[in-house]
Amino acid sequence: MEQFDHVVVGGGAMGAATAWQLARRGHSVALLEQFDVAHNRGSSHGTSRIFRFAYRNPFYTQLAIDSLSDWRELEAETNEILLEQIGNVDHGVERSINEIAQALERFNRPYELLTSEQAQERWPGMKFAPNVIFSPDGGRCAADNTVKALYRRIQELGGEIFTNTAVEDIDISGDMATITTSGETFRTPSVVVAAGAWVNKLVGRHVTLPPLTIDLGQPTHFQPLEQFADANLWPSFIHHAVDDDHNSVVSGGAYGMYTPGEGIKIGKEQTGHFVDPDHRDFSIIPEWMNATKDYAREWFPGLDIESATAVTCLFTNTPNTDFVIDRVGPLTVSSPCSGHGFKFVPHIGKLTADLACGSTQSVEHWRFRKN
Ligand SMILES: Cc1cc2nc3c(=O)[nH]c(=O)nc-3n(C[C@H](O)[C@H](O)[C@H](O)COP(=O)(O)OP(=O)(O)OC[C@H]3O[C@@H](n4cnc5c(N)ncnc54)[C@H](O)[C@@H]3O)c2cc1C
């Protein structure tokens, strides 16, 4: 039987960041991942993700501000560039843009309000709805490269990583947890479960999570036309198309960014294709591909529409897109963060490690549900 101070189950971005934060505190840590590093069956794969302070909900603006220094620490430790502040643009529904401006104002972050004509003059490969806000310190973070860098750093710090190791059971008895895989058993005073779309399968009998939906996403890359090939013409972007109270990232529109080597990524909001992560078809949904092409034709004059290529991934969402990060006894859970967690990865790792080391959760709306 293997013994560690902490066993982290799930080696996507959140689990790897937690294991890194624990290892750099000098704790012995094992990271167990059912597939390989940076595999494409969960939520953390691909080249890039949006980084932004531009949230309608100021809580997440503050969280992104708190995350920035943790990104820089991770970059310094791994000697890699993982976060590029190339700027991000939000446009669309007036109320959404006003709320973003208020959140940025509140934390004294720079921003610029533009008309759609001014925005199109600056970024001619895109079209814009009437209300536009530019946040110069948003941008993009690396996805696969962040996960790979975390794995490397965990091992340099003495942590042990077990890939292709599926956890079959987690048993909690008093203040100890026993974790069983097909080949080994681990006993620990602290198990952290960051199992993405699989989280409920692993911890559902120990804690009550809010209802989670596992929804397919199909981000699509387009090549820029020759005259729009300059990377400086492409900020990260979010189009808020629907006026609602939902804290959703996209609200009926789309998000995306320039991804070096791959083109412009467009993720159009397309919901309602719920899946079981263990029984999933990886094929591309042709209707969604056509809808994304139609969207790009209307809003992106700078793209070669026929160059479109897509991948699928999993969004695991709580009803209001908040996170669940909490602890009971030896069990700490870090949820997959409702489709907008990547920008906080090193900081979520720190907060989760704090809990695993004995802190209590101070963010009320991230707690487990009471039975
Ligand atoms: C298409 C898409 C676009 C996104 N865009 C953005 C964006 O622009 N900006 C942003 O901030 N966020 C974005 N996000 C959200 C962000 O990517 C996620 O919040 C984050 O990647 C979740 O990471 P995770 O580690 O919780 O989940 P995962 O990456 O799914 O990792 C969970 C891991 O647990 C492992 N596991 C599960 N069960 C077991 C078991 N029994 N034994 C061992 N291992 C197990 C899985 O194999 C998996 O590797 C996006 C997400 C998607 C899907």
The ligand as an ORCA input file, in Angstrom:
! r2SCAN-3c Opt
* xyz 0 1
  C     -13.983     23.853    -25.390
  C     -13.625     24.519    -24.111
  C     -13.211     25.831    -24.139
  C     -12.877     26.470    -22.960
  N     -12.452     27.764    -23.034
  C     -12.052     28.390    -21.906
  C     -11.513     29.706    -21.995
  O     -11.410     30.286    -23.084
  N     -11.093     30.291    -20.848
  C     -11.182     29.654    -19.636
  O     -10.797     30.254    -18.622
  N     -11.668     28.395    -19.530
  C     -12.103     27.759    -20.637
  N     -12.577     26.486    -20.569
  C     -12.695     25.813    -19.245
  C     -11.431     25.095    -18.818
  O     -10.775     24.529    -19.923
  C     -11.833     24.066    -17.753
  O     -12.397     24.782    -16.651
  C     -10.661     23.241    -17.259
  O      -9.887     22.750    -18.316
  C     -11.173     22.094    -16.394
  O     -10.048     21.324    -15.976
  P     -10.227     20.051    -15.060
  O      -8.849     19.618    -14.706
  O     -11.182     20.331    -13.974
  O     -10.946     18.962    -15.991
  P     -10.297     17.908    -17.014
  O      -9.314     18.555    -17.903
  O     -11.409     17.168    -17.672
  O      -9.483     16.937    -16.075
  C     -10.089     15.946    -15.276
  C      -9.176     14.740    -15.335
  O      -9.603     13.745    -14.410
  C      -9.297     12.483    -14.976
  N     -10.086     11.449    -14.323
  C     -11.435     11.373    -14.270
  N     -11.831     10.274    -13.607
  C     -10.695      9.641    -13.211
  C     -10.448      8.443    -12.508
  N     -11.446      7.649    -12.095
  N      -9.164      8.089    -12.276
  C      -8.137      8.868    -12.708
  N      -8.324     10.011    -13.415
  C      -9.588     10.397    -13.652
  C      -9.701     12.696    -16.442
  O      -9.151     11.728    -17.297
  C      -9.181     14.094    -16.707
  O      -7.866     14.085    -17.221
  C     -12.957     25.798    -21.724
  C     -13.384     24.466    -21.690
  C     -13.719     23.824    -22.862
  C     -14.169     22.394    -22.797
*
